Amino acid sequence: MARVAVLILLCFCAMFAAAAFGALHNQISFTVGASYFYDVKFAQFRIDPVIQNRIGASVVGVLASWWMGPLMGLPAFTLGAFTQKGRRRFFYAGLKAIWVAIAITAITSFVGLAFAHIADVNALVGYLPMIDAFADPIGFVRAAIMHEASYFGGALGALGALYVMWRARETRPQTGEDNATSI
């Protein structure tokens, strides 16, 4: 029963970490392409016009990403519930898994942003169905690429979290007899 409580606590930690990441991530993408928010996201998330600014971008980030934490963390936390010896070890391995997942997601997001800045965005803009609907098509595409990269990074982060949890398991020490080789 205690492991289930730790698993639930880790899911809440992952939820808060993902929400904080989303809010911070959207501050950067709002700087890159505010059009992404003004033209699509604020309406999609029904953000009050009074806060359709950086505050609204943070709210969009929280609403768009809080669920990714538990979703991406659950496989690692479930693995940890079976492989970690003790609640404390399980909890700290889970926190480390969350940290690794967030770091991988952030790195992938910045790789997406870098790609968006070096790629021929003008060519990508031509593929937008209603180009005239966007106030800043280039900024829109850059912010959109950064957001897509962060979701891809979340999936990679989930694999990283699984790896961290697997590596944190306690392995049985080898005895002298097991290591001995016969001649």
Secondary structure, DSSP 8 states (H G I E B T S, - for coil): -HHHHHHHHHHHHHHHHHHHHHHHHHHHHHHH-HHHIIIIIHHHTT--GGGTTHHHHHHHHHHHHTTHHHHHHHHHHHHHHHH-SSHHHHHHHHHHHHHHHHHHHHHHHHHHHHHHHHS-HHHHHTT-TTGGG-SSHHHHHHHHHHHHHHHHHHHHHHHHHHHHHHHTS------HHHH----
